[in-house]
Amino acid sequence: MVCTARIGNVYSPLIPDGEADIILSFELLETLRSLCKASKRTVVVSATEKIVPLSVSSQNLQYPSVDEIVAHARRVAAEFVAVDASKLAREVGVPMSSNIVMLGALAGTGLTGLKREHFERAIEMNIPRRTVENLKAFSGGHEAMVRARKA
């Protein structure tokens, strides 16, 4: 599934090829599929999750190697950051919150124009169950991104 978000003075929800500022991907093959939207100014943030789709496994096709995906992302984008979202989610006790970890990573880029507190408030307002754990998952993704971008 692909979802796009545009912030600012724009006239369409669609992002033209080569025009994405950020690509946030929850799975490596999805990262590869999205790279047509990247340019030398794009920051790519990808979970390290690898989910082999039925179309690949049923036809005995080869899932690209992690190294191939990372190399391609680094060729076409300004920056590539991998986040082990599943591991971070497990560490805070909410294995199903890897999406919140990735939201934290997005916020940690500092590129959205939104403050960390805006993301945290949205989590509090929209995820009433296990809010504390989800905020920890968000924080884990945020801190992972901040560390990665400083390195």
C-alpha positions as a Python dict, from the first residue, in 0.01 Angstrom:
ca = {
    (1, 'M'): (0, 0, 0),
    (2, 'V'): (120, 350, -78),
    (3, 'C'): (9, 664, 99),
    (4, 'T'): (126, 1012, 11),
    (5, 'A'): (114, 1329, 214),
    (6, 'R'): (199, 1672, 92),
    (7, 'I'): (245, 1969, 320),
    (8, 'G'): (239, 2325, 197),
    (9, 'N'): (107, 2509, -104),
    (10, 'V'): (31, 2212, -330),
    (11, 'Y'): (-254, 2135, -568),
    (12, 'S'): (-256, 1756, -574),
    (13, 'P'): (-202, 1473, -326),
    (14, 'L'): (14, 1294, -582),
    (15, 'I'): (391, 1324, -566),
    (16, 'P'): (554, 1335, -910),
    (17, 'D'): (852, 1111, -979),
    (18, 'G'): (1173, 1264, -847),
    (19, 'E'): (989, 1513, -627),
    (20, 'A'): (966, 1348, -281),
    (21, 'D'): (1140, 1520, 6),
    (22, 'I'): (1102, 1214, 230),
    (23, 'I'): (1021, 852, 159),
    (24, 'L'): (905, 661, 466),
    (25, 'S'): (877, 290, 408),
    (26, 'F'): (765, 14, 640),
    (27, 'E'): (921, -269, 436),
    (28, 'L'): (1230, -301, 218),
    (29, 'L'): (1065, -403, -109),
    (30, 'E'): (826, -110, -71),
    (31, 'T'): (1132, 110, -33),
    (32, 'L'): (1263, -18, -363),
    (33, 'R'): (927, 39, -533),
    (34, 'S'): (913, 397, -406),
    (35, 'L'): (1257, 507, -520),
    (36, 'C'): (1119, 646, -846),
    (37, 'K'): (992, 935, -631),
    (38, 'A'): (1345, 1010, -500),
    (39, 'S'): (1603, 1265, -607),
    (40, 'K'): (1941, 1375, -476),
    (41, 'R'): (1762, 1580, -211),
    (42, 'T'): (1536, 1298, -82),
    (43, 'V'): (1580, 1138, 259),
    (44, 'V'): (1476, 772, 255),
    (45, 'V'): (1378, 619, 589),
    (46, 'S'): (1309, 246, 571),
    (47, 'A'): (1220, -22, 818),
    (48, 'T'): (1444, -326, 786),
    (49, 'E'): (1139, -553, 771),
    (50, 'K'): (1143, -798, 483),
    (51, 'I'): (804, -937, 377),
    (52, 'V'): (813, -1158, 70),
    (53, 'P'): (492, -1097, -128),
    (54, 'L'): (290, -1385, -267),
    (55, 'S'): (365, -1265, -621),
    (56, 'V'): (735, -1328, -555),
    (57, 'S'): (714, -1653, -357),
    (58, 'S'): (448, -1821, -573),
    (59, 'Q'): (649, -1763, -890),
    (60, 'N'): (983, -1859, -733),
    (61, 'L'): (1113, -1510, -804),
    (62, 'Q'): (1407, -1364, -618),
    (63, 'Y'): (1344, -1101, -349),
    (64, 'P'): (1620, -842, -394),
    (65, 'S'): (1895, -857, -136),
    (66, 'V'): (1906, -596, 137),
    (67, 'D'): (2242, -482, 0),
    (68, 'E'): (2091, -428, -348),
    (69, 'I'): (1805, -222, -210),
    (70, 'V'): (2031, -10, 10),
    (71, 'A'): (2281, 45, -272),
    (72, 'H'): (2008, 158, -510),
    (73, 'A'): (1858, 391, -248),
    (74, 'R'): (2197, 547, -183),
    (75, 'R'): (2251, 598, -558),
    (76, 'V'): (1929, 788, -616),
    (77, 'A'): (1868, 970, -284),
    (78, 'A'): (2059, 1214, -67),
    (79, 'E'): (2035, 995, 240),
    (80, 'F'): (1921, 645, 340),
    (81, 'V'): (1850, 545, 699),
    (82, 'A'): (1745, 193, 801),
    (83, 'V'): (1543, 149, 1120),
    (84, 'D'): (1484, -189, 1286),
    (85, 'A'): (1130, -90, 1378),
    (86, 'S'): (1020, -441, 1475),
    (87, 'K'): (1303, -476, 1726),
    (88, 'L'): (1238, -134, 1877),
    (89, 'A'): (865, -212, 1906),
    (90, 'R'): (937, -543, 2082),
    (91, 'E'): (1175, -366, 2321),
    (92, 'V'): (898, -137, 2447),
    (93, 'G'): (655, -428, 2483),
    (94, 'V'): (425, -351, 2191),
    (95, 'P'): (538, -570, 1899),
    (96, 'M'): (256, -442, 1680),
    (97, 'S'): (372, -79, 1709),
    (98, 'S'): (649, -80, 1450),
    (99, 'N'): (438, 171, 1256),
    (100, 'I'): (460, 409, 1553),
    (101, 'V'): (837, 353, 1567),
    (102, 'M'): (853, 461, 1203),
    (103, 'L'): (637, 765, 1278),
    (104, 'G'): (896, 856, 1541),
    (105, 'A'): (1171, 810, 1284),
    (106, 'L'): (986, 1042, 1046),
    (107, 'A'): (955, 1304, 1319),
    (108, 'G'): (1323, 1255, 1402),
    (109, 'T'): (1429, 1365, 1055),
    (110, 'G'): (1317, 1716, 1142),
    (111, 'L'): (1203, 1759, 782),
    (112, 'T'): (824, 1770, 822),
    (113, 'G'): (798, 2116, 971),
    (114, 'L'): (608, 1963, 1263),
    (115, 'K'): (736, 1953, 1619),
    (116, 'R'): (781, 1630, 1811),
    (117, 'E'): (504, 1741, 2047),
    (118, 'H'): (257, 1756, 1757),
    (119, 'F'): (320, 1391, 1675),
    (120, 'E'): (299, 1289, 2042),
    (121, 'R'): (-30, 1473, 2089),
    (122, 'A'): (-172, 1302, 1779),
    (123, 'I'): (-76, 963, 1926),
    (124, 'E'): (-241, 1052, 2257),
    (125, 'M'): (-558, 1165, 2081),
    (126, 'N'): (-587, 877, 1835),
    (127, 'I'): (-448, 572, 2014),
    (128, 'P'): (-625, 550, 2350),
    (129, 'R'): (-508, 194, 2421),
    (130, 'R'): (-147, 144, 2533),
    (131, 'T'): (-72, 512, 2486),
    (132, 'V'): (231, 505, 2716),
    (133, 'E'): (385, 213, 2526),
    (134, 'N'): (313, 373, 2189),
    (135, 'L'): (477, 695, 2304),
    (136, 'K'): (781, 487, 2403),
    (137, 'A'): (779, 326, 2057),
    (138, 'F'): (758, 672, 1899),
    (139, 'S'): (1045, 791, 2116),
    (140, 'G'): (1254, 487, 2020),
    (141, 'G'): (1209, 563, 1649),
    (142, 'H'): (1275, 932, 1703),
    (143, 'E'): (1596, 870, 1895),
    (144, 'A'): (1715, 608, 1643),
    (145, 'M'): (1674, 862, 1363),
    (146, 'V'): (1846, 1143, 1552),
    (147, 'R'): (2142, 912, 1627),
    (148, 'A'): (2160, 788, 1267),
    (149, 'R'): (2160, 1137, 1121),
    (150, 'K'): (2437, 1251, 1360),
    (151, 'A'): (2662, 959, 1266),
}
